[in-house]
Amino acid sequence: MKAISDRMARLIVKRSGREDVYAEVVSYGLQAVLGTLAEFAAVVLAGYLLGMLKEMVLMSVVFAAMRMVAGGVHLSTYPRCFISSVAMLTLGGCLSRAISKAAFPAGAVFLISASIFITYSLYKYSPRDNPNRLIKEEELPGFRRLSFILWMGAAAFAALSFLVEGGLRWYHFSMITGLAIESFTLTDAGYRLFTILDRFISKGGGVRDEKSQNL
């Protein structure tokens, strides 16, 4: 991904007539965009192959939207982030599908429990940065406010659609599951898990931010 982005960046800079120093900046932006598109394409493919395309697409959208404002842990390299993200969302899709088909009151208990967990995680940890995406001190209140606005909007939509349609639907489970997965990446437990995973893969140390040095 970096090699492709570097090559594209050099071409863009050359054609725009700018100095080569801008190539690194352009390449960084391209990596972020192309990386996100590649992850989304992989999730769509996994959802299609597993017969739960709509569930995983919705889950990915709410996961990504919350991640933009709440942050969360990252692994030390793009391939590891790519694999972990696709794996998490695929497992989340399977969990969402299974619970949505379970007998009452399993679905309701899951939605209530997950909603409490999301609220607690956002209140205690959001926003949380990492070496790949540092958040300035003055930006913290704004990101925190946005994360709660997004969560309250999603919760209000879920409640309203439940009242209008008179029952739980697949998108209730997909949406809450995606937000719960993102909320887990904010927690100390999430940072511990991914730090251990990163160290296990690379044997060179995981990813930490200044808020997780005591882990």
MDTraj code that builds the backbone (N, CA, C; nanometers):
import mdtraj as md
import numpy as np

residues = "MET LYS ALA ILE SER ASP ARG MET ALA ARG LEU ILE VAL LYS ARG SER GLY ARG GLU ASP VAL TYR ALA GLU VAL VAL SER TYR GLY LEU GLN ALA VAL LEU GLY THR LEU ALA GLU PHE ALA ALA VAL VAL LEU ALA GLY TYR LEU LEU GLY MET LEU LYS GLU MET VAL LEU MET SER VAL VAL PHE ALA ALA MET ARG MET VAL ALA GLY GLY VAL HIS LEU SER THR TYR PRO ARG CYS PHE ILE SER SER VAL ALA MET LEU THR LEU GLY GLY CYS LEU SER ARG ALA ILE SER LYS ALA ALA PHE PRO ALA GLY ALA VAL PHE LEU ILE SER ALA SER ILE PHE ILE THR TYR SER LEU TYR LYS TYR SER PRO ARG ASP ASN PRO ASN ARG LEU ILE LYS GLU GLU GLU LEU PRO GLY PHE ARG ARG LEU SER PHE ILE LEU TRP MET GLY ALA ALA ALA PHE ALA ALA LEU SER PHE LEU VAL GLU GLY GLY LEU ARG TRP TYR HIS PHE SER MET ILE THR GLY LEU ALA ILE GLU SER PHE THR LEU THR ASP ALA GLY TYR ARG LEU PHE THR ILE LEU ASP ARG PHE ILE SER LYS GLY GLY GLY VAL ARG ASP GLU LYS SER GLN ASN LEU".split()
xyz = np.array([
    [0.0817, -0.1191, 0.0000],
    [0.0000, 0.0000, 0.0000],
    [0.0864, 0.1258, 0.0000],
    [0.1922, 0.1253, 0.0799],
    [0.2809, 0.2418, 0.0858],
    [0.3526, 0.2614, -0.0476],
    [0.3971, 0.1523, -0.1075],
    [0.4675, 0.1621, -0.2353],
    [0.3759, 0.2197, -0.3431],
    [0.2512, 0.1726, -0.3469],
    [0.1558, 0.2239, -0.4450],
    [0.1284, 0.3715, -0.4207],
    [0.1097, 0.4079, -0.2939],
    [0.0810, 0.5471, -0.2589],
    [0.1988, 0.6371, -0.2913],
    [0.3200, 0.5898, -0.2632],
    [0.4399, 0.6699, -0.2935],
    [0.4512, 0.6958, -0.4432],
    [0.4252, 0.5935, -0.5224],
    [0.4350, 0.6075, -0.6672],
    [0.3294, 0.7046, -0.7201],
    [0.2080, 0.6920, -0.6695],
    [0.1009, 0.7821, -0.7110],
    [0.1298, 0.9252, -0.6664],
    [0.1841, 0.9391, -0.5466],
    [0.2144, 1.0725, -0.4938],
    [0.3213, 1.1420, -0.5771],
    [0.4242, 1.0681, -0.6145],
    [0.5301, 1.1274, -0.6976],
    [0.4750, 1.1732, -0.8325],
    [0.3834, 1.0925, -0.8875],
    [0.3231, 1.1281, -1.0158],
    [0.2370, 1.2532, -1.0025],
    [0.1586, 1.2603, -0.8950],
    [0.0715, 1.3763, -0.8730],
    [0.1538, 1.5025, -0.8523],
    [0.2580, 1.4918, -0.7700],
    [0.3433, 1.6077, -0.7419],
    [0.4152, 1.6536, -0.8683],
    [0.4622, 1.5587, -0.9464],
    [0.5337, 1.5923, -1.0695],
    [0.4429, 1.6656, -1.1671],
    [0.3200, 1.6176, -1.1824],
    [0.2274, 1.6800, -1.2768],
    [0.1753, 1.8147, -1.2270],
    [0.1720, 1.8337, -1.0944],
    [0.1234, 1.9602, -1.0397],
    [0.2312, 2.0670, -1.0366],
    [0.3572, 2.0263, -1.0595],
    [0.4665, 2.1214, -1.0606],
    [0.5149, 2.1613, -0.9226],
    [0.4719, 2.0901, -0.8182],
    [0.5158, 2.1214, -0.6827],
    [0.6500, 2.0564, -0.6521],
    [0.7087, 2.0977, -0.5403],
    [0.8369, 2.0418, -0.4994],
    [0.8174, 1.8998, -0.4475],
    [0.9251, 1.8201, -0.4551],
    [0.9182, 1.6806, -0.4133],
    [0.8848, 1.6637, -0.2661],
    [0.9070, 1.7692, -0.1871],
    [0.8824, 1.7593, -0.0437],
    [0.7339, 1.7319, -0.0143],
    [0.6459, 1.7701, -0.1073],
    [0.5028, 1.7478, -0.0877],
    [0.4634, 1.6024, -0.1119],
    [0.5492, 1.5263, -0.1738],
    [0.5160, 1.3877, -0.2080],
    [0.4843, 1.3047, -0.0844],
    [0.5596, 1.3257, 0.0224],
    [0.5372, 1.2479, 0.1441],
    [0.3998, 1.2772, 0.2036],
    [0.3607, 1.4044, 0.2019],
    [0.2297, 1.4423, 0.2546],
    [0.1177, 1.3810, 0.1706],
    [0.1319, 1.3906, 0.0398],
    [0.0310, 1.3333, -0.0507],
    [0.0229, 1.1823, -0.0333],
    [0.1386, 1.1187, -0.0188],
    [0.1425, 0.9738, -0.0019],
    [0.0711, 0.9316, 0.1265],
    [0.0897, 1.0072, 0.2333],
    [0.0237, 0.9747, 0.3606],
    [-0.1277, 0.9792, 0.3453],
    [-0.1760, 1.0842, 0.2778],
    [-0.3196, 1.0957, 0.2550],
    [-0.3736, 0.9837, 0.1675],
    [-0.2983, 0.9479, 0.0648],
    [-0.3400, 0.8400, -0.0237],
    [-0.3450, 0.7068, 0.0497],
    [-0.2477, 0.6833, 0.1383],
    [-0.2474, 0.5595, 0.2154],
    [-0.3731, 0.5480, 0.3004],
    [-0.4125, 0.6589, 0.3617],
    [-0.5324, 0.6577, 0.4458],
    [-0.6566, 0.6276, 0.3625],
    [-0.6687, 0.6931, 0.2478],
    [-0.7869, 0.6749, 0.1629],
    [-0.7909, 0.5347, 0.1024],
    [-0.6790, 0.4937, 0.0414],
    [-0.6735, 0.3622, -0.0223],
    [-0.6869, 0.2500, 0.0801],
    [-0.6275, 0.2706, 0.1968],
    [-0.6373, 0.1698, 0.3020],
    [-0.7808, 0.1501, 0.3468],
    [-0.8526, 0.2601, 0.3650],
    [-0.9930, 0.2529, 0.4055],
    [-1.0773, 0.1848, 0.2980],
    [-1.0531, 0.2206, 0.1727],
    [-1.1277, 0.1586, 0.0626],
    [-1.1001, 0.0086, 0.0536],
    [-0.9740, -0.0295, 0.0756],
    [-0.9378, -0.1716, 0.0698],
    [-1.0055, -0.2493, 0.1825],
    [-1.0088, -0.1916, 0.3019],
    [-1.0741, -0.2580, 0.4145],
    [-1.2232, -0.2736, 0.3884],
    [-1.2853, -0.1668, 0.3372],
    [-1.4290, -0.1729, 0.3105],
    [-1.4594, -0.2768, 0.2028],
    [-1.3749, -0.2828, 0.0992],
    [-1.3945, -0.3813, -0.0076],
    [-1.3830, -0.5231, 0.0466],
    [-1.2867, -0.5444, 0.1364],
    [-1.2692, -0.6771, 0.1957],
    [-1.3884, -0.7155, 0.2822],
    [-1.4416, -0.6188, 0.3562],
    [-1.5590, -0.6445, 0.4396],
    [-1.6796, -0.6766, 0.3524],
    [-1.6973, -0.6017, 0.2439],
    [-1.8083, -0.6267, 0.1512],
    [-1.7963, -0.7670, 0.0910],
    [-1.6752, -0.8041, 0.0514],
    [-1.6539, -0.9373, -0.0054],
    [-1.6843, -1.0459, 0.0968],
    [-1.6354, -1.0270, 0.2207],
    [-1.6618, -1.1258, 0.3258],
    [-1.8115, -1.1362, 0.3533],
    [-1.8793, -1.0222, 0.3575],
    [-2.0233, -1.0236, 0.3807],
    [-2.0985, -1.0933, 0.2693],
    [-2.0556, -1.0702, 0.1467],
    [-2.1197, -1.1349, 0.0316],
    [-2.1003, -1.2865, 0.0360],
    [-1.9782, -1.3294, 0.0628],
    [-1.9487, -1.4726, 0.0659],
    [-2.0211, -1.5439, 0.1796],
    [-2.0419, -1.4717, 0.2908],
    [-2.1075, -1.5319, 0.4078],
    [-2.2585, -1.5116, 0.4076],
    [-2.3090, -1.4434, 0.3056],
    [-2.4525, -1.4228, 0.2958],
    [-2.5085, -1.3221, 0.3938],
    [-2.4276, -1.2263, 0.4383],
    [-2.4760, -1.1222, 0.5297],
    [-2.4159, -0.9873, 0.4895],
    [-2.4311, -0.9565, 0.3612],
    [-2.3720, -0.8357, 0.3048],
    [-2.4281, -0.7096, 0.3703],
    [-2.5587, -0.6974, 0.3775],
    [-2.6182, -0.5755, 0.4307],
    [-2.5824, -0.5544, 0.5779],
    [-2.5761, -0.6628, 0.6536],
    [-2.5409, -0.6514, 0.7948],
    [-2.3992, -0.5971, 0.8131],
    [-2.3052, -0.6504, 0.7347],
    [-2.1659, -0.6114, 0.7514],
    [-2.1371, -0.4723, 0.6945],
    [-2.2104, -0.4342, 0.5885],
    [-2.1925, -0.2994, 0.5343],
    [-2.2367, -0.1955, 0.6374],
    [-2.3547, -0.2151, 0.6963],
    [-2.4037, -0.1214, 0.7972],
    [-2.3113, -0.1187, 0.9181],
    [-2.2665, -0.2359, 0.9608],
    [-2.1766, -0.2448, 1.0747],
    [-2.0476, -0.1687, 1.0484],
    [-1.9937, -0.1825, 0.9288],
    [-1.8691, -0.1139, 0.8926],
    [-1.8867, 0.0368, 0.8904],
    [-2.0012, 0.0829, 0.8411],
    [-2.0265, 0.2268, 0.8315],
    [-2.0327, 0.2904, 0.9700],
    [-2.1091, 0.2300, 1.0618],
    [-2.1198, 0.2889, 1.1959],
    [-1.9884, 0.2735, 1.2725],
    [-1.9184, 0.1629, 1.2502],
    [-1.7877, 0.1427, 1.3133],
    [-1.6902, 0.2518, 1.2706],
    [-1.6828, 0.2758, 1.1391],
    [-1.5896, 0.3756, 1.0860],
    [-1.6274, 0.5165, 1.1296],
    [-1.7581, 0.5468, 1.1301],
    [-1.8041, 0.6799, 1.1692],
    [-1.7664, 0.7099, 1.3138],
    [-1.7886, 0.6149, 1.4033],
    [-1.7545, 0.6359, 1.5433],
    [-1.6030, 0.6404, 1.5630],
    [-1.5311, 0.5618, 1.4871],
    [-1.3852, 0.5583, 1.5000],
    [-1.3227, 0.6917, 1.4616],
    [-1.3834, 0.7628, 1.3678],
    [-1.3313, 0.8915, 1.3250],
    [-1.3332, 0.9944, 1.4373],
    [-1.4310, 0.9851, 1.5271],
    [-1.4434, 1.0852, 1.6328],
    [-1.3999, 1.0333, 1.7700],
    [-1.4050, 0.9012, 1.7904],
    [-1.3710, 0.8459, 1.9212],
    [-1.2294, 0.7897, 1.9270],
    [-1.1709, 0.7556, 1.8111],
    [-1.0355, 0.7007, 1.8103],
    [-1.0334, 0.5529, 1.8455],
    [-0.9232, 0.5084, 1.9031],
    [-0.9093, 0.3679, 1.9392],
    [-0.7725, 0.3141, 1.9044],
    [-0.7451, 0.1938, 1.9491],
    [-0.6139, 0.1336, 1.9313],
    [-0.5893, 0.0963, 1.7853],
    [-0.4628, 0.1023, 1.7443],
    [-0.4187, 0.0571, 1.6122],
    [-0.3020, -0.0390, 1.6313],
    [-0.2878, -0.1348, 1.5402],
    [-0.1677, -0.2160, 1.5398],
    [-0.0560, -0.1393, 1.4702],
    [0.0659, -0.1899, 1.4785],
    [0.1826, -0.1118, 1.4372],
    [0.2031, -0.1034, 1.2864],
    [0.1382, -0.1896, 1.2081],
    [0.1535, -0.1832, 1.0627],
    [0.0168, -0.1926, 0.9964],
    [0.0079, -0.1421, 0.8741],
    [-0.1202, -0.1443, 0.8031],
    [-0.1732, -0.2866, 0.7796],
    [-0.0897, -0.3835, 0.7334],
    [-0.1433, -0.5182, 0.7115],
    [-0.2073, -0.5778, 0.8368],
    [-0.1479, -0.5513, 0.9540],
    [-0.2048, -0.6050, 1.0780],
    [-0.3370, -0.5364, 1.1117],
    [-0.3432, -0.4047, 1.0905],
    [-0.4683, -0.3320, 1.1115],
    [-0.5754, -0.3821, 1.0144],
    [-0.5346, -0.4047, 0.8907],
    [-0.6272, -0.4516, 0.7884],
    [-0.6865, -0.5867, 0.8285],
    [-0.6005, -0.6792, 0.8635],
    [-0.6461, -0.8143, 0.8987],
    [-0.7330, -0.8115, 1.0238],
    [-0.6906, -0.7365, 1.1258],
    [-0.7659, -0.7331, 1.2510],
    [-0.9020, -0.6671, 1.2310],
    [-0.9083, -0.5598, 1.1507],
    [-1.0357, -0.4914, 1.1277],
    [-1.1351, -0.5817, 1.0547],
    [-1.0876, -0.6451, 0.9478],
    [-1.1756, -0.7334, 0.8707],
    [-1.2195, -0.8528, 0.9560],
    [-1.1274, -0.9069, 1.0343],
    [-1.1615, -1.0209, 1.1197],
    [-1.2639, -0.9814, 1.2259],
    [-1.2434, -0.8651, 1.2895],
    [-1.3371, -0.8191, 1.3918],
    [-1.4761, -0.7994, 1.3352],
    [-1.4845, -0.7332, 1.2215],
    [-1.6155, -0.7056, 1.1629],
    [-1.6833, -0.8321, 1.1114],
    [-1.6040, -0.9267, 1.0619],
    [-1.6623, -1.0535, 1.0170],
    [-1.7182, -1.1317, 1.1353],
    [-1.6414, -1.1392, 1.2432],
    [-1.6907, -1.2061, 1.3641],
    [-1.8113, -1.1324, 1.4206],
    [-1.8060, -0.9993, 1.4150],
    [-1.9200, -0.9211, 1.4616],
    [-2.0444, -0.9473, 1.3787],
    [-2.0271, -0.9612, 1.2472],
    [-2.1394, -0.9928, 1.1610],
    [-2.2009, -1.1277, 1.1949],
    [-2.1152, -1.2252, 1.2195],
    [-2.1641, -1.3592, 1.2572],
    [-2.2392, -1.3541, 1.3903],
    [-2.1833, -1.2783, 1.4868],
    [-2.2488, -1.2647, 1.6173],
    [-2.3838, -1.1953, 1.6025],
    [-2.3860, -1.0872, 1.5254],
    [-2.5104, -1.0131, 1.5047],
    [-2.6167, -1.1000, 1.4397],
    [-2.5775, -1.1759, 1.3383],
    [-2.6716, -1.2635, 1.2684],
    [-2.7265, -1.3705, 1.3632],
    [-2.6373, -1.4302, 1.4437],
    [-2.6796, -1.5363, 1.5349],
    [-2.7775, -1.4843, 1.6408],
    [-2.7472, -1.3689, 1.6977],
    [-2.8324, -1.3149, 1.8036],
    [-2.9667, -1.2690, 1.7476],
    [-2.9648, -1.2126, 1.6272],
    [-3.0900, -1.1652, 1.5681],
    [-3.1861, -1.2796, 1.5404],
    [-3.1339, -1.3992, 1.5255],
    [-3.2171, -1.5157, 1.4984],
    [-3.2478, -1.5969, 1.6242],
    [-3.1882, -1.5570, 1.7373],
    [-3.2093, -1.6295, 1.8623],
    [-3.3481, -1.6006, 1.9184],
    [-3.3933, -1.6901, 2.0030],
    [-3.5261, -1.6749, 2.0616],
    [-3.5273, -1.5606, 2.1638],
    [-3.6432, -1.5013, 2.1822],
    [-3.6609, -1.3974, 2.2829],
    [-3.6318, -1.4572, 2.4215],
    [-3.5649, -1.3838, 2.5132],
    [-3.5289, -1.2420, 2.5062],
    [-3.3806, -1.2180, 2.4756],
    [-3.3147, -1.3143, 2.4099],
    [-3.1707, -1.3033, 2.3873],
    [-3.1340, -1.1733, 2.3146],
    [-3.2121, -1.1390, 2.2104],
    [-3.1822, -1.0193, 2.1341],
    [-3.1947, -0.8931, 2.2161],
    [-3.3015, -0.8830, 2.2923],
    [-3.3240, -0.7641, 2.3742],
    [-3.2163, -0.7501, 2.4808],
    [-3.1797, -0.8612, 2.5426],
    [-3.0750, -0.8584, 2.6458],
    [-2.9428, -0.8134, 2.5861],
    [-2.9111, -0.8626, 2.4661],
    [-2.7868, -0.8230, 2.4001],
    [-2.7856, -0.6739, 2.3694],
    [-2.8946, -0.6223, 2.3127],
    [-2.9004, -0.4813, 2.2755],
    [-2.8886, -0.3908, 2.3980],
    [-2.9548, -0.4273, 2.5062],
    [-2.9489, -0.3459, 2.6280],
    [-2.8091, -0.3499, 2.6882],
    [-2.7516, -0.4705, 2.6962],
    [-2.6174, -0.4854, 2.7539],
    [-2.5131, -0.4118, 2.6703],
    [-2.5216, -0.4276, 2.5371],
    [-2.4261, -0.3614, 2.4485],
    [-2.4412, -0.2100, 2.4565],
    [-2.5627, -0.1600, 2.4683],
    [-2.5861, -0.0158, 2.4781],
    [-2.5259, 0.0410, 2.6055],
    [-2.5393, -0.0311, 2.7148],
    [-2.4780, 0.0123, 2.8409],
    [-2.3267, 0.0149, 2.8278],
    [-2.2704, -0.0878, 2.7647],
    [-2.1254, -0.0947, 2.7448],
    [-2.0762, 0.0201, 2.6575],
    [-2.1470, 0.0505, 2.5495],
    [-2.1085, 0.1594, 2.4603],
    [-2.1089, 0.2920, 2.5354],
    [-2.2159, 0.3167, 2.6106],
    [-2.2274, 0.4419, 2.6862],
    [-2.1139, 0.4557, 2.7871],
    [-2.0865, 0.3491, 2.8592],
    [-1.9786, 0.3513, 2.9590],
    [-1.8435, 0.3751, 2.8932],
    [-1.8150, 0.3054, 2.7839],
    [-1.6852, 0.3165, 2.7170],
    [-1.6631, 0.4566, 2.6616],
    [-1.7648, 0.5134, 2.6005],
    [-1.7531, 0.6486, 2.5463],
    [-1.7347, 0.7503, 2.6578],
    [-1.8078, 0.7322, 2.7667],
    [-1.7972, 0.8258, 2.8794],
    [-1.6591, 0.8206, 2.9440],
    [-1.6046, 0.7005, 2.9588],
    [-1.4782, 0.6840, 3.0304],
    [-1.3557, 0.7081, 2.9422],
    [-1.3604, 0.6707, 2.8141],
    [-1.2385, 0.6699, 2.7322],
    [-1.2384, 0.7655, 2.6126],
    [-1.3551, 0.7984, 2.5595],
    [-1.3586, 0.8765, 2.4355],
    [-1.3241, 1.0231, 2.4598],
    [-1.2429, 1.0841, 2.3679],
    [-1.1714, 1.0193, 2.2568],
    [-1.0365, 0.9660, 2.3042],
    [-0.9867, 0.8665, 2.2362],
    [-0.8594, 0.8060, 2.2737],
    [-0.7701, 0.7967, 2.1509],
    [-0.6514, 0.8545, 2.1618],
    [-0.5636, 0.8586, 2.0455],
    [-0.4587, 0.7498, 2.0491],
    [-0.3731, 0.7494, 1.9495],
    [-0.2653, 0.6525, 1.9376],
    [-0.1562, 0.7161, 1.8521],
    [-0.0388, 0.6533, 1.8432],
    [0.0710, 0.7139, 1.7651],
    [0.0363, 0.7416, 1.6196],
    [-0.0614, 0.6685, 1.5631],
    [-0.1004, 0.6912, 1.4240],
    [-0.1961, 0.8093, 1.4081],
    [-0.2607, 0.8476, 1.5168],
    [-0.3586, 0.9571, 1.5110],
    [-0.3620, 1.0271, 1.6462],
    [-0.2775, 1.1274, 1.6622],
    [-0.2696, 1.2014, 1.7872],
    [-0.3790, 1.3081, 1.7919],
    [-0.4370, 1.3257, 1.9097],
    [-0.5413, 1.4253, 1.9293],
    [-0.4874, 1.5362, 2.0195],
    [-0.4967, 1.6588, 1.9722],
    [-0.4493, 1.7716, 2.0515],
    [-0.5416, 1.7951, 2.1710],
    [-0.4849, 1.8517, 2.2776],
    [-0.5607, 1.8727, 2.3999],
    [-0.6864, 1.9548, 2.3756],
    [-0.6752, 2.0588, 2.2923],
    [-0.7905, 2.1449, 2.2673],
    [-0.8971, 2.0767, 2.1819],
    [-0.8612, 1.9655, 2.1173],
    [-0.9570, 1.8937, 2.0332],
    [-1.0385, 1.7914, 2.1110],
    [-0.9942, 1.7561, 2.2304],
    [-1.0586, 1.6498, 2.3078],
    [-1.2073, 1.6750, 2.3339],
    [-1.2466, 1.7941, 2.3832],
    [-1.3903, 1.8150, 2.4099],
    [-1.4763, 1.8019, 2.2853],
    [-1.4271, 1.8520, 2.1722],
    [-1.5035, 1.8451, 2.0495],
    [-1.5253, 1.7026, 2.0029],
    [-1.4190, 1.6216, 2.0040],
    [-1.4310, 1.4819, 1.9627],
    [-1.5204, 1.4042, 2.0596],
    [-1.5076, 1.4337, 2.1878],
    [-1.5910, 1.3664, 2.2874],
    [-1.7388, 1.3988, 2.2636],
    [-1.7673, 1.5248, 2.2387],
    [-1.9045, 1.5672, 2.2130],
    [-1.9594, 1.5006, 2.0876],
    [-1.8781, 1.4950, 1.9824],
    [-1.9225, 1.4330, 1.8577],
    [-1.9506, 1.2841, 1.8743],
    [-1.8680, 1.2161, 1.9544],
    [-1.8890, 1.0729, 1.9747],
    [-2.0226, 1.0468, 2.0443],
    [-2.0591, 1.1325, 2.1411],
    [-2.1871, 1.1142, 2.2097],
    [-2.3045, 1.1542, 2.1209],
    [-2.2851, 1.2566, 2.0379],
    [-2.3912, 1.2958, 1.9442],
    [-2.4199, 1.1813, 1.8467],
    [-2.3128, 1.1193, 1.7961],
    [-2.3295, 1.0067, 1.7041],
    [-2.3988, 0.8900, 1.7719],
    [-2.3598, 0.8602, 1.8949],
    [-2.4190, 0.7490, 1.9681],
    [-2.5657, 0.7766, 2.0006],
    [-2.5958, 0.8973, 2.0467],
    [-2.7342, 0.9314, 2.0780],
    [-2.8215, 0.9295, 1.9522],
    [-2.7641, 0.9737, 1.8388],
    [-2.8380, 0.9692, 1.7141],
    [-2.8702, 0.8266, 1.6722],
    [-2.7698, 0.7379, 1.6851],
    [-2.7917, 0.5974, 1.6498],
    [-2.8935, 0.5333, 1.7430],
    [-2.8834, 0.5627, 1.8724],
    [-2.9767, 0.5055, 1.9701],
    [-3.1192, 0.5558, 1.9459],
    [-3.1324, 0.6845, 1.9134],
    [-3.2647, 0.7413, 1.8866],
    [-3.3259, 0.6787, 1.7614],
    [-3.2439, 0.6595, 1.6583],
    [-3.2930, 0.5962, 1.5358],
    [-3.3405, 0.4537, 1.5650],
    [-3.2599, 0.3785, 1.6430],
    [-3.2960, 0.2402, 1.6758],
    [-3.4270, 0.2360, 1.7546],
    [-3.4411, 0.3251, 1.8529],
    [-3.5631, 0.3268, 1.9343],
    [-3.6851, 0.3666, 1.8522],
    [-3.6694, 0.4692, 1.7672],
    [-3.7817, 0.5156, 1.6861],
    [-3.8270, 0.4096, 1.5862],
    [-3.7298, 0.3470, 1.5200],
    [-3.7650, 0.2436, 1.4223],
    [-3.8299, 0.1239, 1.4905],
    [-3.7880, 0.0955, 1.6139],
    [-3.8487, -0.0135, 1.6901],
    [-3.9955, 0.0165, 1.7195],
    [-4.0228, 0.1398, 1.7592],
    [-4.1602, 0.1777, 1.7915],
    [-4.2484, 0.1799, 1.6673],
    [-4.1930, 0.2290, 1.5570],
    [-4.2711, 0.2403, 1.4332],
    [-4.3007, 0.1031, 1.3735],
    [-4.1989, 0.0171, 1.3691],
    [-4.2142, -0.1133, 1.3038],
    [-4.2635, -0.2209, 1.3998],
    [-4.2604, -0.1899, 1.5283],
    [-4.3160, -0.2830, 1.6252],
    [-4.2343, -0.4076, 1.6508],
    [-4.1051, -0.3998, 1.6412],
    [-4.0201, -0.5151, 1.6704],
    [-3.8753, -0.4908, 1.6309],
    [-3.7895, -0.5825, 1.6711],
    [-3.6475, -0.5710, 1.6397],
    [-3.6222, -0.6157, 1.4962],
    [-3.5267, -0.5505, 1.4321],
    [-3.4898, -0.5825, 1.2950],
    [-3.3405, -0.6079, 1.2873],
    [-3.2945, -0.6617, 1.1746],
    [-3.1536, -0.6969, 1.1583],
    [-3.0625, -0.5768, 1.1788],
    [-3.1078, -0.4586, 1.1359],
    [-3.0199, -0.3431, 1.1433],
    [-2.9989, -0.2943, 1.2865],
    [-3.0906, -0.3255, 1.3768],
    [-3.0679, -0.2915, 1.5165],
    [-2.9437, -0.3642, 1.5685],
    [-2.9353, -0.4920, 1.5391],
    [-2.8240, -0.5731, 1.5868],
    [-2.6938, -0.5353, 1.5171],
    [-2.6994, -0.5117, 1.3874],
    [-2.5779, -0.4760, 1.3131],
    [-2.5212, -0.3431, 1.3601],
    [-2.6082, -0.2450, 1.3781],
    [-2.5643, -0.1125, 1.4184],
    [-2.5042, -0.1136, 1.5586],
    [-2.5718, -0.1755, 1.6531],
    [-2.5231, -0.1793, 1.7905],
    [-2.3963, -0.2630, 1.8006],
    [-2.3875, -0.3719, 1.7248],
    [-2.2672, -0.4545, 1.7276],
    [-2.1469, -0.3773, 1.6763],
    [-2.1622, -0.3035, 1.5656],
    [-2.0526, -0.2225, 1.5123],
    [-2.0042, -0.1189, 1.6113],
    [-2.0969, -0.0518, 1.6783],
    [-2.0602, 0.0486, 1.7783],
    [-1.9956, -0.0153, 1.9006],
    [-2.0417, -0.1349, 1.9372],
    [-1.9828, -0.2043, 2.0518],
    [-1.8392, -0.2472, 2.0228],
    [-1.8123, -0.2926, 1.9003],
    [-1.6770, -0.3315, 1.8624],
    [-1.5832, -0.2120, 1.8694],
    [-1.6272, -0.0981, 1.8131],
    [-1.5463, 0.0230, 1.8191],
    [-1.5244, 0.0669, 1.9638],
    [-1.6285, 0.0571, 2.0474],
    [-1.6158, 0.0961, 2.1877],
    [-1.5139, 0.0086, 2.2598],
    [-1.5082, -0.1193, 2.2231],
    [-1.4105, -0.2084, 2.2856],
    [-1.2675, -0.1664, 2.2544],
    [-1.2441, -0.1131, 2.1332],
    [-1.1086, -0.0706, 2.0974],
    [-1.0643, 0.0532, 2.1750],
    [-1.1572, 0.1181, 2.2451],
    [-1.1231, 0.2336, 2.3280],
    [-1.0781, 0.1936, 2.4673],
    [-1.1192, 0.0783, 2.5123],
    [-1.0991, 0.0387, 2.6515],
    [-0.9573, -0.0093, 2.6788],
    [-0.9232, -0.0144, 2.8074],
    [-0.7932, -0.0691, 2.8471],
    [-0.7814, -0.2147, 2.8045],
    [-0.8917, -0.2897, 2.8171],
    [-0.8896, -0.4298, 2.7755],
    [-0.8621, -0.4417, 2.6271],
    [-0.9203, -0.3530, 2.5476],
    [-0.8958, -0.3526, 2.4044],
    [-0.7512, -0.3226, 2.3718],
    [-0.6935, -0.2248, 2.4411],
    [-0.5530, -0.1911, 2.4188],
    [-0.4630, -0.3077, 2.4598],
    [-0.4960, -0.3732, 2.5697],
    [-0.4155, -0.4885, 2.6121],
    [-0.4197, -0.5997, 2.5079],
    [-0.5416, -0.6305, 2.4613],
    [-0.5574, -0.7396, 2.3657],
    [-0.4789, -0.7136, 2.2379],
    [-0.4924, -0.5935, 2.1809],
    [-0.4252, -0.5644, 2.0547],
    [-0.2752, -0.5435, 2.0716],
    [-0.2338, -0.4966, 2.1886],
    [-0.0905, -0.4862, 2.2160],
    [-0.0271, -0.6250, 2.2222],
    [-0.0959, -0.7173, 2.2904],
    [-0.0469, -0.8556, 2.2977],
    [-0.0439, -0.9181, 2.1589],
    [-0.1488, -0.8949, 2.0804],
    [-0.1552, -0.9489, 1.9448],
    [-0.0424, -0.8945, 1.8594],
    [-0.0181, -0.7646, 1.8693],
    [0.0870, -0.7023, 1.7906],
    [0.2240, -0.7569, 1.8301],
    [0.2467, -0.7724, 1.9595],
    [0.3750, -0.8259, 2.0066],
    [0.3922, -0.9705, 1.9651],
    [0.2822, -1.0458, 1.9676],
    [0.2892, -1.1863, 1.9284],
    [0.3285, -1.2002, 1.7822],
    [0.2759, -1.1109, 1.6990],
    [0.3051, -1.1174, 1.5561],
    [0.4474, -1.0706, 1.5259],
    [0.4851, -0.9558, 1.5846],
    [0.6118, -0.8936, 1.5465],
    [0.7276, -0.9230, 1.6409],
    [0.6960, -0.9582, 1.7653],
    [0.7969, -0.9776, 1.8690],
    [0.8832, -0.8524, 1.8876],
    [0.8218, -0.7384, 1.8516],
    [0.8978, -0.6146, 1.8621],
    [0.8268, -0.5063, 1.9394],
    [0.7168, -0.5405, 2.0088],
    [0.6460, -0.4388, 2.0846],
    [0.5193, -0.3937, 2.0151],
    [0.4182, -0.3627, 2.0952],
    [0.2902, -0.3215, 2.0421],
    [0.2759, -0.1721, 2.0325],
    [0.1526, -0.1287, 2.0142],
    [0.1213, 0.0127, 1.9977],
    [0.0584, 0.0645, 2.1257],
    [0.1084, 0.1765, 2.1742],
    [0.0528, 0.2390, 2.2927],
    [0.0341, 0.3868, 2.2684],
    [-0.0512, 0.4467, 2.3463],
    [-0.0582, 0.5921, 2.3461],
    [-0.0288, 0.6381, 2.4879],
    [-0.0278, 0.7707, 2.5069],
    [0.0131, 0.8200, 2.6376],
    [-0.0871, 0.7862, 2.7461],
    [-0.2084, 0.7463, 2.7098],
    [-0.3103, 0.7133, 2.8073],
    [-0.3065, 0.5667, 2.8482],
    [-0.2196, 0.4883, 2.7898],
    [-0.2173, 0.3454, 2.8199],
    [-0.0785, 0.2995, 2.8640],
    [0.0034, 0.3897, 2.9138],
    [0.1377, 0.3526, 2.9541],
    [0.1379, 0.2638, 3.0778],
    [0.0243, 0.2655, 3.1535],
    [0.0182, 0.1841, 3.2737],
    [-0.0325, 0.0436, 3.2474],
    [-0.0575, 0.0098, 3.1199],
    [-0.1082, -0.1225, 3.0886],
    [0.0018, -0.2264, 3.0975],
])
top = md.Topology()
chain = top.add_chain()
for i, resn in enumerate(residues, 1):
    res = top.add_residue(resn, chain, resSeq=i)
    for name in ("N", "CA", "C"):
        top.add_atom(name, md.element.get_by_symbol(name[0]), res)
traj = md.Trajectory(xyz[None], top)
